[in-house]
Amino acid sequence: MEYLKPYIDTHYVDNYGTAVGIINPKADYKVVIEAHADEISWFVNYITNDGLIYVIRNGGSDHQIAPSKRVNIHTDNGIVKAVFGWPAIHTAQAGIKKRPRRLKTSF
C-alpha cells in the first residue's frame, strides 16, 4: 500500500487481506486497483537419516495438489530444488494401497 499511496486517492484492506486502492472515489466512474496475496508455504518439520524431508503446511495450500510440484527449499547455504512426492504404490505396506492418501501433520 505504501508504494500505491502516491497514485491513489483512498484505500482499504478488507477482512480477507485484499488491498484496494481507489482513484476518484466520488466520481461516477472510478479506477480500482485490487490485489490479494495468500501466505502459501510449507515448513520443513523433520529430516530423516535417509534424507527424506517431512513438511507441514502454512496458509491455504491444498495438500492434494502437492505431489509432483517443484519446490525451492530455502537453506542457510542457498536454495535446494526439490519435488513433492508420495512413496511408490508398489512399496506401500499391505492394506495401504486401497486407502486414499492423506496428509499427516505434527505440531
Secondary structure by P-SEA (a helix, b strand, c coil): ccccccccccccccccbbbbbbccccccbbbbbbbbbcccccccccccccbbbbbbbcccccccccccbbbbbbccccbbbbbbbcccccccccccccccbbbbbcc
